[in-house]
Amino acid sequence: MTEYDEWKASEARKWLRHVRRLWLDLARLEASIEALEYLAQPKGIDYSKPFVRSSVYPDKIADAVAEIVDEVGALRAERDDVAREQARAVECLNQLEDANQSAVLVLHYVGRKKYKDVAKELHYSEAHCYRLANDAMPFVYDAMPKEWRTTIPNASD
């Protein structure tokens, strides 16, 4: 592998690590949405007690629920952005000429599987999965989104 290919592979690995972390972002957003939706549900008043307190001040529950609903909407929008970015990553990886390389990278970076599990699923050795992934990196750089590509170091204009 040339020095330029090694640089491209390094840049591709940075992007793929970002893609792998998207799953964590997605899980965090889903948990936050679920928790907030639970808070927004009506809880009711327990009238079984002999004394129910009331207040002369206006009820703040409606405002709190409205804020929660707004926050859920914002989290859903962020979740949708993360899901779109993951789908875009799969599209980029599926552009690779070698379908075996593509399968290994999608399962490992998007599917969040260990190379050991990828090897078992694809009926390869673990070493072969590593080799496929490493050989694919320069091509991943060419397929990854343009906004992730950096300028070539020490390139003359």
Secondary structure, DSSP 8 states (H G I E B T S, - for coil): --HHHHHHHHHHHHHHHHHHHHHHHHHHHHHHHHHHHHHHS-----TTSS-----SS---HHHHHHHHHHHHHHHHHHHHHHHHHHHHHHHHHHTSS-HHHHHHHIIIIIS---HHHHHHHHT--HHHHHHHHHHHHHHHHHHS-GGG----TT---
